[in-house]
């Protein structure tokens, strides 16, 4: 694949990654778990395709630095939404009495970082 064809191919891949990240963000905001999983799988597929690009003596992504930075920012923003959802879920479970952090020391003398989940009995 010559350089103009390769650049067009890379640009197409980066557009696909951007569309996937935007779709992932919408799914995170809508709390659509199935779409989040689909977007994560699609994102990983695109990353593998980018990783598989042949490097023939020249860094194939060198001309796409601004695009890559923008994609990284989108990904970080999505990660922040995921972290926030996780905190909200843990808080809710804690309020329901279904989750608590174990505050004691572990066998190595450091603070335990384990989570104890309480299961309700089924009658």
Secondary structure, DSSP 8 states (H G I E B T S, - for coil): --HHHHHHHHHHHHHHHHHHHHHHHHHHHHT-HHHHHHHHHHHHHHHHHHHTS---SS-TTGGGHHHHHHHHHHHHHHHHHHHHHHHHHHHHHHHTTSEEE--SB-TTSSB---EEE------
